[in-house]
Amino acid sequence: QVQLVESGGGSVQSGGSLRLSCAASGSTGFTYCMGWFRQVPGKEREGVAALDSDGSTRYAESVKGRFTISQDNAENTLYLQMNSLKPEDRAMYYCAAALGRCLTQSHGGSWFIPSFGVPKHHWGQGTQVTVSS
């Protein structure tokens, strides 16, 4: 139903900033919970931030105060502004969309309503973020 393409990843020094972008296409005006996730080898994919259709936001405690999720509906683009980056932020970052509202509280590392194998969640291919000391 929707296709997502991330961009904006790269290499940055500790304390630096990056802005990730996620271009969406194929949407037909349905309500979505939009989110950013990250994953490193050996760890589960974790939710970083989410944006609900009512404009409310959610953040993982590890990034709260440093990252900001936003969207530009005119451009069908989701953003993740990342400031004060730390080496621990190094990961592959993915944007995703799920039909319906976001959960109020994270569950299983996500604010998405579980799909139980049904393809109601849409994922991009990811963009790599590297943070050096």
C-alpha positions in Angstrom: 0.0 0.0 0.0 2.9 2.3 0.7 6.6 2.3 -0.4 9.3 3.9 1.7 12.8 4.9 0.8 15.3 6.2 3.4 18.1 8.6 2.8 20.4 10.9 4.8 22.6 8.4 6.6 26.3 8.8 6.8 29.3 9.2 9.1 29.5 11.9 11.8 31.6 12.7 14.8 30.3 12.4 18.3 28.1 15.4 19.1 27.3 16.0 15.5 23.9 15.9 13.7 22.2 14.1 10.9 18.7 14.4 9.4 17.2 11.2 8.0 14.5 11.4 5.4 11.9 8.8 4.4 10.1 9.4 1.1 6.7 7.7 0.9 4.7 6.8 -2.2 1.6 4.8 -2.9 -0.4 6.2 0.0 -4.1 6.7 -0.5 -4.8 8.9 2.5 -5.3 6.2 5.1 -4.3 6.8 8.7 -0.8 5.6 9.6 1.5 5.4 12.6 4.9 6.4 11.2 8.1 5.3 12.9 11.8 5.2 12.9 13.6 2.0 14.0 17.3 1.0 14.3 19.2 -2.2 14.4 22.7 -3.4 15.0 24.1 -6.9 14.6 23.2 -9.1 17.6 20.4 -6.9 18.8 16.7 -6.8 18.2 15.3 -4.0 16.1 14.2 -1.2 18.4 11.8 1.6 18.0 13.4 5.0 18.1 10.5 7.4 17.5 7.0 7.4 16.3 4.5 9.9 15.0 0.8 9.4 15.3 -1.9 10.8 12.9 -2.9 13.3 15.6 0.6 14.8 15.7 1.6 13.3 19.0 5.1 11.8 19.2 6.9 9.0 21.1 10.6 8.5 21.7 12.8 5.8 23.2 14.3 7.0 26.5 17.8 6.6 25.0 17.1 9.3 22.4 14.6 11.6 24.1 15.8 15.2 24.0 18.2 14.5 21.2 16.1 13.2 18.3 13.0 14.7 16.7 10.5 13.0 14.4 8.5 15.1 12.0 6.7 15.0 8.7 6.0 17.1 5.6 2.7 16.0 4.3 3.0 18.1 1.2 6.2 16.2 0.2 5.0 12.8 1.7 8.2 12.7 3.7 9.1 11.6 7.2 12.1 13.0 9.0 14.3 12.1 11.9 16.5 15.0 13.1 19.3 13.5 15.2 21.4 15.9 17.3 24.1 15.3 19.9 24.9 11.9 18.3 26.8 9.3 20.3 28.7 6.2 19.2 25.9 4.1 20.7 23.6 5.6 18.0 25.5 3.7 15.3 23.0 1.5 13.5 21.0 0.8 10.4 18.0 3.1 10.6 14.6 2.1 9.0 11.5 4.1 8.6 8.2 2.2 8.7 4.4 2.8 8.4 1.6 0.9 10.0 -2.1 1.3 9.3 -4.0 2.7 12.2 -3.0 4.6 15.3 0.2 4.3 17.3 0.2 2.6 20.6 0.3 5.0 23.6 3.1 3.0 25.2 5.7 1.0 23.5 5.4 -2.8 23.4 8.1 -5.1 22.2 10.2 -2.2 21.0 7.5 -0.7 18.9 4.5 1.6 19.0 2.9 -0.3 16.2 -0.1 -2.5 16.7 1.2 -6.0 16.1 0.5 -7.4 12.7 0.8 -11.1 13.6 2.3 -11.9 10.2 -0.2 -9.9 8.2 1.6 -7.5 5.9 0.1 -4.3 7.3 3.5 -2.9 8.3 5.6 -1.3 5.5 9.4 -1.0 5.8 12.1 0.9 3.9 15.5 -0.7 3.1 17.4 1.3 5.7 20.1 3.9 5.8 23.4 3.4 7.7 24.4 5.8 10.5 28.0 5.8 11.8 29.1 7.9 14.8 32.8 8.1 15.6 34.5 9.3 18.8 
